[in-house]
Amino acid sequence: MSTSKEIAKGRQENEAINRQSIVVADPFLTSWVDRIGSQLAQRRLRRDINYTFTVIDDQSINAFAIKGGFVHVNAGLLNFVSSDDELAATLGHEMGHVELHHVTKADNTNTVIGILESIVSLISIPTAILGGIAGELASQKYSRIDELQADKYGLSLMSASGYDPQAAVSVMRKLNAMDAGPGGRADKAFLDHPVPRDRVAHLLGYQPLDRPSAAALMGRGEHDASEGRYSYAQAALLSASSAGHAPPPASEVRFLNYALRESGPLASPHSRSFAPAIGASDPRRRIASSALIAAERQRVKAQQTLKSAAPAGETELSDLEHRLSSSQAIAAEAQTAAGSVVRSGGSGQDSPRDLAATLNRNLNDIANLTDDVFASAPGIVDAERQVLSDMLTPLADDVALTPKYTALLAYYPSMTANIDSATAGLIDAVAKGRAALADVATALNGLDAGVSLELNHPAAQSGSSETRHGDRMRAAMIRFASDVGAAQILARAASSQMYSSQAVTLSAQLSMLDLYSSPERFAAYGDAIAYRFPGVQPLSYAHAAEIGMPPGELGCAAWVAFESRRPLLEVATAMRRTGQTCATAPDHYGFSAESMEIAEGLLFEDYDETPSLPQQ
């Protein structure tokens, strides 16, 4: 296939996929994917194509590439990876399929027909409705050899681009630890690729992975430090030194120590160490303890509520999917839409084909959103309980608080209140998700009843009433589509609440790291913020202390500053003045809660993750 033909066909296929998908336009998520993808593309072999990256609002962990360099990334994958390196590993693999011409093979697995059928599978509208796709496209998978070749090419590409090739192994091991059963979030990733442990075995022994040079380790450490992954940077620099490279400069070692330690002999000295201690009988301590104990009890009740509500929601979703797939009215609409393609091959506003495609997209979106809420909410409450326990533990000891907890105690009331609000939001999110499904089920009842009467009415059989019969059928389907649209809005509200609640937990975990313990440690946090949100100017230590915003909330404020293109100092001051938090910021500013949760998660993972694989 010539390059010009490949690009033309790829553009056509890309447009078809985007029509059938919910394309994400969020500034943070799209810029993150574009930044990593562009960095990889600078080292690509094929200079005859340019890459285009698109984020799809789908919570399954997957990405795919098609002809012409069009790469699609699911939001579920962005939630799954924990660093730029892991995202680079995934994008590099998909780019490998393009670079190695796998996408243009006749037996290509990730063909557009297969992709589109997986996207629109909820109500099983025939492939003919999609239209405009070349008939030779097949649905079998890439060969095992193709997949392993793409793995190795992606590993080489990410290494040459300055990313840590160990991430290619870590992301596969994380996938391998997940349940790949039907309906699991990793299901598509497992269906589209060989078993992860086999891919790991294939990569082990690759020189840049297992036997990096001292210079490569030094470069890796510098990259990790710039990204804010200070534990990884420290490990890489130490490995580089032991591998024969000159020891890192003392200033670099000191910076990493300050970044990683809030107290102790290697931490930055700070006058806070001499602040008055808070004893066991201090009223502030007793009040905080009582509030945390009450909050923990509320978490137990919330877990009991979600233990029944979330599985009930999953059952209701499964029942609805079954009803949609067997609906007489939906089947009739699919047949009408397929016929319109066969007759005219075209589409137009309110045409049968376009109406069917819209229904597919919106119903799949509702299923995707509600399933994500039901699956995630119980686990978020577990994380909340762990945070509350971490906050309460130092208060339970009958000794004076350390300087760290003496400083953090000032944030306890707001953090506890935010977690309480987040838990209530999770319960409401599950209720909203179930209500959205109920609304679709009610609308489907009305549609099926009305269409059944219409189809069995004697007048429907007479030629004289054929036009009016068709008009009534069309009107009923349009009403149903409108009801589905309203339910979709409710499902999106549920999803937003769930992700806002998850961001609150991440914010509290970040705050508990005591990132304000010294100007030097805070400066390292500022560097991590500046990397994660390009163009956002970090706050000075003095400004942060003056505003009095917990470190985790500052992370959410930095995300708002990036999304809104406003100075962080202005945003943080306004949020503090108006009482905006991670829980309320997305709705207040009109941005994606999932984007904020992913951004906050990346900031936290930078500190929380430590190298588990050897660096040499």
Buried (B, 14 or more C-beta within 10 A) or exposed (E): EEEEEBBEBBBBBBEBBBBBBBEBEBBBBBBBBBBBBEBBBEBBEBEEBEBBBBBBBBBBBBBBBBBBBBBBBBBBBBBBBBBBBBBBBBBBBBBBBBBBBBBBBEEBBBBBBBBBBBBBBBBBBBBBBBBBBEEEBBBEBBBEEBBBBBBBBBBBBBBBBBBBBBBBBBBBBBBBEBEBEEEBBBBBBBBBBBEBEBBBEBBEEBEBBBEBBBEBBBBBBBBBBBBBBBBBBBBBBBBBBEBEBEEBEEEBBEBBBBBBBBBEEEBBEBEBBEEEEBEBEBEBBEEBBEBBBEBBEBBEEBBEBBEEBBEEBBEBBEEBBEBBEEBEBBBBBBBBBBBBBEEEEEBEEEBBBBBBBBBBBBBBBBBBBBBBBBBBBBEBBEBBBBBBEEBBEBBEEEEBBBBBBBBBBEBBEBBBBBBBBBBBBBBBBBBBBBBBBBBBBEBBEBBBEBBEEBBEEEEBEEEEBEEEBEEBBBEBBEBBBEBBEEBBEBBBBBBBBBBBBBBBBBBBBBBBBBBBBBBBBBBBBBBBBBBBBEEBBBBBBEBBEEBEBBBBBBBBBBBBBBBBEBEBBEBBBBBBEEEBBBBBBBBBBEBBBBBBBBBBBBBBBBBBBEBEEEBB
